[in-house]
Each structure stands twice: as C-alpha cells, then as structure tokens.
C-alpha cells in the first residue's frame, strides 16, 4: 500500500477572506446607491392637448336669414251660387285649370225660368197699360186745347199716364232682376286659376252664398312663413328677398313681403307673414315647400363662431384665444405661412387664454360675437372645457376661417 505524500500540511482556507476595510467600502457604496434611489422623482411634463382652431377674418357685413314655408295663392275664393236651388251639374274637378268666365257648376233652372216668365208677363202688361194711357193723354190734350174739357180732367189723364209709365219701369226692373237670377244658376270662375276644392256635389240643395268650389288665382302666389318676434322689425325693412323651392334650390325668384300679422300665432308664437312672388312660373305649384331668404347687408361686420367655441363660467361667456409659441419655424413652414396664412403643421405648439365676449343672435350652430374678438385672432373651437389658462396646446389641423355676418344678424326659422 503506497504511503501518503510527505510534506507539511496547511489548515488555511482555499480562498482568502476579505479584510474589514474592503467590506466597509462595499457597504458605503451600497448605502450611497440606496440614498440616490430615494431622491426627489423627476417632474412629469405638462400634458399638451390637441385643439381645433379657427382664424377670424374681416369681411363685408351680410347675413342671409332663411325661413321655410308653404306656397299658397295670393287670392283663393270660395265660390257659391247667388241664388238657392238644386245642383244639376258639376263641370270641373279638383286641380282643373279654369279661365275667367268658365262655368264651374249649374243649378236646376226650372223654377228660375218660371219666375222669369212671370216677370216678363208683368212687364208686358205694364207696357200695354202705359201705351193705352199715352194714347188717351194725346186725345185729351187735343180736347183741352180746343176747350172741350176742363184743366182738371186733363190733369187726371196726365197723372194716369205717369202712373202707367212708373209701373212699366218697375216691371222692367223686375224682369231684369229675374233674368239675372236665371243667369246666376250657372256658377262661373271670376278669374283665371286652379280649382283647389269641391264643397258641394250634384243633387245637393244649396243656399245663396254657400261655398261650392274653391278657386285659387294663379296670377300671383306667395309663401306663408312665421317670423320670430325678435326679428320682425329688422326683416320688415329688408328689400332683398328671394324664394326658392326644395325641388330647385338654385333658382331664386324675386319676392317681397306683402304683410306681417300684427298678432302672433297662439301655437307657434311667431308672426304669420306672407311673402308675395309676382309673375310666378307655372311649375311653382300650390302646396310646395319653399324657402324664403332675406339678405341683409350692413356697413359693419361681426364675427360668427361655432357654439362649441363658447365657455360659460359664472354667467359670463368666454372664448379661448390661441397664441403660437415664439419658435423659429422651418423653411418649409415659413413658405406655407406666406402662401396661405395657415398655422404650421401639427408639430406647432402654443398657449391659450380666455377672453370674455359679448354675444349676439344664434345662427344655426353658430353665434354672432358682438365684442371681444378681433379679425386675425385664432380661437379654439373644440375641447374648450378641458383647457386651463396658459396651457400648452397643439393644433389638430390647419386653421379654417370664421364666417363674417352682419352685426345685427339673426337666425333661421
């Protein structure tokens, strides 16, 4: 069995143990790192909100007020017979175009014809009496001139003749009246127009004046609209008025305000207004939907902004003004600014500040700003409730121009 190797035996460990100084250095380094990790955290950058912008531009003060209504005839008559009787025939239907004097309906003329015959007989009898009295008067005048009769007798013969002549005039007037009554058995149109309704049928007995047909005159038509109470006086003075139908919105027909009611409608609380269209085209039919446009021009102009641009706080109205940051734009951005005047690309930044404004009338989804804004300013039109004064924002897109309107403009119906 081989003997173990000889030599001195060592009891020291295989790796050396670090000294106390080295351990202290390591402990100090770890403590420094821990203290560094417990320092004040880095502040987060403020949020940059995207906003939609609109630039304000000056322009002529002109406002278009539009009101929808219905085409109606200027004159629509309810025609009826001037005598009573039984309707024997109806000669037109609804929608028929009629001319002045054209028969529309006819009564049974039997009774009227008999009455006319009686009046004619009375006239003939009165004429005979008058002729006989005239013959007697001539003879008695000759006798009076010869002295064969007294003056009193001649006066009686003259009175008899005068009475007969008066009865003849009375009979003649009665005959003419009865002839007119017979003519009234035919109902005729009193003007060119179109039949809009039939109120009585064949076989029905009608009284004088009872409506039988309705005829709308086509020489002049108008549009019935309602005006809000705050715009009545303003629109009354507007002279530039046009009418167009929904079927042909590009065809503008000249019109004029014919009348504005003195009392508001109890249901709609608007003032009924009639806008006349002289010499209307044939295809402007009764009952069509039409739009009346009042174009009002003023010397001064106001700015119209979207309702979404308004911010209300404690009863006051504000608009956010966008102020771009003072940075030097790139060369291509400068060229864009010079070319179209738009705000730079989406990398641009700016701040916002609230400005109090005085409001005017609402026009659809927009509203007129009387005071507080100036042409050339850029406003925020979306996201106004999420902004703070001095907050940094970025535009979502290029700026769109605001629509200028007359300083005293109003809204549509």
C-alpha positions as CSV (number, residue, x, y, z in Angstrom):
1,X,0.0,0.0,0.0
2,X,1.5,3.3,-1.1
3,X,2.4,5.8,1.5
4,X,0.8,9.2,1.6
5,X,2.8,12.1,0.2
6,X,5.0,13.7,2.6
7,X,5.3,17.4,3.3
8,X,3.9,20.0,5.7
9,X,0.1,20.2,6.0
10,X,-1.7,23.5,5.9
11,X,-5.1,24.3,7.5
12,X,-5.7,27.7,5.7
13,X,-8.9,28.1,3.5
14,X,-8.7,27.7,-0.2
15,X,-9.8,31.4,-0.9
16,X,-8.7,34.4,1.1
17,X,-11.3,36.2,3.3
18,X,-11.6,39.9,2.5
19,X,-10.4,42.2,5.1
20,X,-12.6,44.5,7.2
21,X,-11.5,47.6,5.2
22,X,-12.7,46.2,1.9
23,X,-16.1,45.2,3.5
24,X,-16.6,48.8,4.7
25,X,-16.0,50.2,1.3
26,X,-18.6,48.0,-0.2
27,X,-21.2,48.8,2.5
28,X,-20.7,52.6,1.9
29,X,-21.2,52.1,-1.9
30,X,-24.5,50.3,-1.4
31,X,-25.7,52.9,1.0
32,X,-24.9,55.7,-1.5
33,X,-26.9,53.9,-4.2
34,X,-29.8,53.5,-1.8
35,X,-29.8,57.2,-0.9
36,X,-29.6,58.1,-4.6
37,X,-32.7,56.0,-5.3
38,X,-34.7,57.7,-2.6
39,X,-34.2,61.2,-4.0
40,X,-36.9,63.5,-5.5
41,X,-38.6,62.0,-8.6
42,X,-38.4,63.7,-11.9
43,X,-41.4,66.0,-12.6
44,X,-43.7,64.9,-15.4
45,X,-44.0,67.1,-18.5
46,X,-47.4,69.0,-18.7
47,X,-50.0,67.5,-21.0
48,X,-50.2,69.0,-24.4
49,X,-53.8,68.8,-25.6
50,X,-54.8,68.8,-29.2
51,X,-57.3,71.5,-30.2
52,X,-59.2,72.5,-33.3
53,X,-58.6,76.1,-34.3
54,X,-60.3,78.8,-36.4
55,X,-59.0,82.1,-37.6
56,X,-61.1,85.2,-37.7
57,X,-61.2,87.3,-40.8
58,X,-62.9,90.6,-41.6
59,X,-65.4,90.7,-44.5
60,X,-68.5,92.5,-45.7
61,X,-71.3,92.5,-43.2
62,X,-74.0,90.4,-44.9
63,X,-76.5,88.0,-43.4
64,X,-78.9,85.5,-45.0
65,X,-82.0,84.7,-43.0
66,X,-83.9,81.6,-44.2
67,X,-87.4,80.6,-43.3
68,X,-89.2,77.6,-44.7
69,X,-92.9,77.8,-45.6
70,X,-95.6,76.7,-48.0
71,X,-96.6,78.1,-51.4
72,X,-100.1,79.5,-51.3
73,X,-102.3,81.5,-53.7
74,X,-102.4,85.3,-53.3
75,X,-106.2,85.1,-53.6
76,X,-108.3,81.9,-53.0
77,X,-112.0,82.4,-53.4
78,X,-114.8,80.2,-52.1
79,X,-117.3,80.5,-54.9
80,X,-121.0,79.8,-54.4
81,X,-124.3,80.4,-56.2
82,X,-126.0,83.7,-55.7
83,X,-129.4,82.0,-55.7
84,X,-130.8,78.9,-54.0
85,X,-131.5,75.7,-55.8
86,X,-130.6,72.2,-56.5
87,X,-127.2,71.5,-58.1
88,X,-127.8,69.8,-61.5
89,X,-124.2,69.5,-62.8
90,X,-120.6,69.9,-61.6
91,X,-118.4,70.8,-64.5
92,X,-114.9,70.8,-63.0
93,X,-112.7,68.6,-60.8
94,X,-110.0,69.4,-58.2
95,X,-106.8,70.5,-60.0
96,X,-108.5,71.8,-63.1
97,X,-107.2,75.0,-64.6
98,X,-110.0,77.3,-65.4
99,X,-110.4,80.6,-67.3
100,X,-112.3,83.7,-66.3
101,X,-116.0,83.2,-67.1
102,X,-115.7,79.4,-67.4
103,X,-118.8,77.5,-66.0
104,X,-118.0,75.5,-62.8
105,X,-121.4,74.2,-61.8
106,X,-125.1,74.6,-62.7
107,X,-128.4,74.7,-60.8
108,X,-131.7,73.2,-62.0
109,X,-133.1,76.3,-63.9
110,X,-136.8,75.2,-63.9
111,X,-138.0,77.4,-61.0
112,X,-135.9,80.3,-62.1
113,X,-137.2,80.1,-65.6
114,X,-140.8,80.1,-64.4
115,X,-140.1,83.2,-62.3
116,X,-138.6,84.9,-65.2
117,X,-141.6,84.2,-67.4
118,X,-143.9,85.7,-64.7
119,X,-141.8,88.8,-64.6
120,X,-141.9,89.1,-68.3
121,X,-145.7,88.8,-68.3
122,X,-145.9,91.6,-65.8
123,X,-143.7,93.7,-67.9
124,X,-145.8,93.2,-71.0
125,X,-149.0,94.1,-69.0
126,X,-147.4,97.3,-67.7
127,X,-146.2,98.2,-71.1
128,X,-149.7,97.8,-72.5
129,X,-151.2,100.0,-69.8
130,X,-148.6,102.6,-70.4
131,X,-149.3,102.7,-74.1
132,X,-153.1,102.9,-73.5
133,X,-152.5,105.8,-71.1
134,X,-150.3,107.6,-73.6
135,X,-153.0,107.3,-76.3
136,X,-155.7,108.7,-74.0
137,X,-153.4,111.5,-72.9
138,X,-152.9,112.6,-76.5
139,X,-156.6,112.7,-77.2
140,X,-157.4,114.6,-74.1
141,X,-154.7,117.1,-74.8
142,X,-156.3,117.9,-78.1
143,X,-159.7,118.3,-76.5
144,X,-158.2,120.5,-73.8
145,X,-156.6,122.7,-76.4
146,X,-160.0,123.2,-78.1
147,X,-161.6,124.0,-74.8
148,X,-163.9,120.9,-74.7
149,X,-162.6,119.6,-71.3
150,X,-161.5,121.3,-68.2
151,X,-158.0,121.6,-66.9
152,X,-158.8,119.2,-64.1
153,X,-159.7,116.4,-66.5
154,X,-156.5,117.0,-68.4
155,X,-154.5,116.7,-65.2
156,X,-156.2,113.4,-64.3
157,X,-155.3,111.9,-67.7
158,X,-151.7,113.1,-67.3
159,X,-151.5,111.5,-63.8
160,X,-152.9,108.3,-65.2
161,X,-150.2,108.2,-67.8
162,X,-147.4,109.0,-65.3
163,X,-148.5,106.1,-63.1
164,X,-148.6,103.7,-66.0
165,X,-145.1,104.7,-67.0
166,X,-143.8,104.2,-63.5
167,X,-145.4,100.7,-63.3
168,X,-143.7,99.9,-66.6
169,X,-140.3,100.9,-65.2
170,X,-141.0,98.8,-62.1
171,X,-141.9,95.8,-64.2
172,X,-138.9,96.3,-66.4
173,X,-136.6,96.3,-63.4
174,X,-138.2,93.2,-62.0
175,X,-137.7,91.4,-65.4
176,X,-134.1,92.4,-65.4
177,X,-133.6,91.2,-61.9
178,X,-135.3,87.9,-62.6
179,X,-133.2,87.4,-65.8
180,X,-130.1,87.9,-63.6
181,X,-131.4,85.3,-61.2
182,X,-131.8,82.9,-64.0
183,X,-128.2,83.6,-65.1
184,X,-127.0,83.0,-61.6
185,X,-128.0,79.4,-62.0
186,X,-124.6,78.9,-63.7
187,X,-121.6,79.3,-61.4
188,X,-118.6,80.8,-63.3
189,X,-115.0,81.5,-62.4
190,X,-114.3,85.2,-61.8
191,X,-110.6,84.9,-62.6
192,X,-108.1,82.6,-64.1
193,X,-107.0,80.0,-61.6
194,X,-107.0,76.4,-60.5
195,X,-109.7,74.5,-58.6
196,X,-108.4,73.6,-55.2
197,X,-111.5,72.1,-53.6
198,X,-115.1,71.0,-54.2
199,X,-117.5,71.7,-51.3
200,X,-120.9,70.6,-52.8
201,X,-122.0,67.8,-55.1
202,X,-124.7,67.2,-57.7
203,X,-128.1,66.8,-56.1
204,X,-127.4,68.9,-53.1
205,X,-129.7,71.9,-52.4
206,X,-127.6,75.0,-51.6
207,X,-128.5,78.4,-50.3
208,X,-127.2,81.7,-51.6
209,X,-123.5,82.2,-50.8
210,X,-122.9,78.6,-49.7
211,X,-119.4,77.5,-50.9
212,X,-119.5,75.1,-53.8
213,X,-115.9,75.3,-55.2
214,X,-112.7,76.9,-54.3
215,X,-110.6,78.6,-57.0
216,X,-107.0,79.9,-56.4
217,X,-105.9,82.6,-58.7
218,X,-102.6,81.9,-60.4
219,X,-101.6,85.4,-61.4
220,X,-99.8,85.9,-58.1
221,X,-98.6,83.4,-55.5
222,X,-97.0,83.8,-52.1
223,X,-95.2,81.8,-49.4
224,X,-96.6,81.7,-45.9
225,X,-93.9,81.8,-43.1
226,X,-93.6,82.7,-39.5
227,X,-91.1,85.3,-38.2
228,X,-89.7,85.2,-34.7
229,X,-90.7,88.2,-32.5
230,X,-87.1,89.5,-32.2
231,X,-86.6,89.7,-36.0
232,X,-89.9,91.1,-37.2
233,X,-89.0,94.8,-37.3
234,X,-85.5,94.1,-38.7
235,X,-86.7,91.9,-41.5
236,X,-89.6,94.2,-42.3
237,X,-87.1,96.7,-43.8
238,X,-85.1,94.2,-45.8
239,X,-85.6,94.7,-49.5
240,X,-83.5,91.8,-50.9
241,X,-85.9,88.9,-50.6
242,X,-85.9,85.7,-52.7
243,X,-87.8,82.5,-52.8
244,X,-86.6,79.0,-53.9
245,X,-88.2,75.6,-53.7
246,X,-86.6,72.5,-52.3
247,X,-87.0,70.9,-55.7
248,X,-85.0,73.7,-57.4
249,X,-82.7,75.3,-54.8
250,X,-80.6,77.1,-57.4
251,X,-83.5,79.0,-58.9
252,X,-84.1,82.2,-57.0
253,X,-87.4,84.0,-57.6
254,X,-87.7,87.7,-56.6
255,X,-90.2,88.3,-53.9
256,X,-91.5,91.0,-51.5
257,X,-93.0,91.0,-48.0
258,X,-96.7,91.7,-48.6
259,X,-98.0,91.6,-45.0
260,X,-96.9,90.8,-41.5
261,X,-99.6,89.9,-39.0
262,X,-100.0,92.2,-36.0
263,X,-100.7,89.3,-33.7
264,X,-98.5,86.2,-33.0
265,X,-99.8,82.8,-33.7
266,X,-101.1,81.3,-30.4
267,X,-99.4,78.0,-31.1
268,X,-96.1,78.7,-32.7
269,X,-95.7,82.2,-31.1
270,X,-94.4,83.5,-34.4
271,X,-95.9,86.3,-36.6
272,X,-97.6,84.9,-39.7
273,X,-96.0,86.6,-42.8
274,X,-97.0,86.5,-46.4
275,X,-94.2,86.8,-49.0
276,X,-95.5,87.6,-52.5
277,X,-94.0,86.2,-55.7
278,X,-95.1,88.3,-58.6
279,X,-95.4,86.6,-62.0
280,X,-94.7,83.1,-60.7
281,X,-93.6,80.3,-63.0
282,X,-96.2,77.7,-63.9
283,X,-94.2,75.0,-62.1
284,X,-94.4,76.9,-58.7
285,X,-97.4,74.8,-57.6
286,X,-99.6,75.5,-54.6
287,X,-98.6,73.4,-51.6
288,X,-95.0,73.1,-52.5
289,X,-92.4,73.7,-49.7
290,X,-90.4,76.8,-50.3
291,X,-87.6,78.7,-48.6
292,X,-87.7,82.5,-48.2
293,X,-84.3,84.2,-47.9
294,X,-83.8,87.7,-46.5
295,X,-80.4,89.0,-47.5
296,X,-79.5,91.8,-45.1
297,X,-76.4,94.0,-45.7
298,X,-74.8,96.2,-43.1
299,X,-71.8,98.6,-43.1
300,X,-70.2,97.0,-40.1
301,X,-69.4,93.3,-39.7
302,X,-69.3,91.0,-36.7
303,X,-67.7,87.6,-36.2
304,X,-69.7,84.3,-36.2
305,X,-68.1,81.4,-34.2
306,X,-69.3,77.9,-33.5
307,X,-71.3,77.3,-30.4
308,X,-68.6,74.7,-29.4
309,X,-66.1,77.6,-29.0
310,X,-68.0,79.1,-26.1
311,X,-67.2,78.5,-22.5
312,X,-69.6,79.7,-19.8
313,X,-68.3,80.5,-16.3
314,X,-70.4,82.2,-13.6
315,X,-72.8,83.6,-16.1
316,X,-70.2,85.0,-18.4
317,X,-69.2,83.8,-21.8
318,X,-65.6,83.2,-22.8
319,X,-63.6,82.2,-25.9
320,X,-60.1,80.7,-25.8
321,X,-57.6,82.6,-27.8
322,X,-54.7,80.6,-29.3
323,X,-51.2,82.2,-29.2
324,X,-48.5,80.3,-31.0
325,X,-45.2,79.7,-29.3
326,X,-42.3,82.0,-30.2
327,X,-40.3,79.5,-32.1
328,X,-38.5,79.8,-35.4
329,X,-40.4,77.7,-38.0
330,X,-38.7,75.6,-40.6
331,X,-38.1,76.9,-44.1
332,X,-41.0,74.9,-45.5
333,X,-43.2,76.2,-42.7
334,X,-42.3,79.8,-43.5
335,X,-43.2,79.2,-47.1
336,X,-46.6,77.7,-46.0
337,X,-47.3,80.7,-43.8
338,X,-46.5,83.1,-46.6
339,X,-48.6,81.2,-49.1
340,X,-51.9,80.6,-47.4
341,X,-51.6,82.2,-43.9
342,X,-52.4,78.9,-42.1
343,X,-51.0,77.7,-38.8
344,X,-47.9,75.4,-39.3
345,X,-48.0,71.6,-39.2
346,X,-49.1,69.6,-36.2
347,X,-45.7,69.9,-34.5
348,X,-46.5,73.5,-33.7
349,X,-47.3,74.5,-30.1
350,X,-48.9,77.4,-28.5
351,X,-50.8,78.5,-25.4
352,X,-54.4,79.6,-24.8
353,X,-56.0,82.3,-22.7
354,X,-59.7,83.0,-22.1
355,X,-61.3,86.2,-23.4
356,X,-64.7,87.5,-22.3
357,X,-67.1,88.1,-25.2
358,X,-70.5,89.7,-25.8
359,X,-72.8,87.5,-27.8
360,X,-75.5,88.3,-30.4
361,X,-78.0,86.2,-32.3
362,X,-77.7,82.5,-32.9
363,X,-77.5,81.4,-36.5
364,X,-77.9,77.6,-36.7
365,X,-74.9,76.0,-35.0
366,X,-73.1,79.3,-34.8
367,X,-73.5,82.5,-32.8
368,X,-72.6,86.2,-33.5
369,X,-69.9,87.7,-31.3
370,X,-70.5,91.5,-30.9
371,X,-67.5,92.3,-28.8
372,X,-64.3,90.7,-27.5
373,X,-62.8,89.3,-30.7
374,X,-60.9,90.9,-33.5
375,X,-60.1,89.9,-37.1
376,X,-56.9,87.9,-37.3
377,X,-57.2,86.2,-34.0
378,X,-57.2,82.4,-33.8
379,X,-59.7,80.7,-31.4
380,X,-60.2,77.2,-30.1
381,X,-63.4,75.6,-31.4
382,X,-63.2,72.1,-29.8
383,X,-62.1,70.9,-26.4
384,X,-62.8,74.2,-24.6
385,X,-63.9,72.6,-21.4
386,X,-60.6,70.8,-20.9
387,X,-58.3,73.8,-21.1
388,X,-56.7,76.0,-18.5
389,X,-55.3,79.5,-18.8
390,X,-51.7,79.3,-20.1
391,X,-52.0,75.7,-21.1
392,X,-49.8,74.4,-23.9
393,X,-51.8,73.0,-26.9
394,X,-51.2,71.8,-30.4
395,X,-53.5,72.4,-33.4
396,X,-55.2,69.3,-34.7
397,X,-55.4,70.7,-38.3
398,X,-55.0,73.8,-40.4
399,X,-57.0,76.8,-39.3
400,X,-60.3,77.4,-41.0
401,X,-61.7,81.0,-41.4
402,X,-64.7,82.2,-39.5
403,X,-67.8,83.3,-41.3
404,X,-68.5,87.0,-41.1
405,X,-72.0,88.2,-40.8
406,X,-73.9,91.5,-40.3
407,X,-73.6,93.0,-36.9
408,X,-77.3,92.7,-36.3
409,X,-77.9,89.3,-37.9
410,X,-80.3,86.7,-36.7
411,X,-81.1,83.0,-37.1
412,X,-83.3,80.9,-39.3
413,X,-86.8,79.7,-38.5
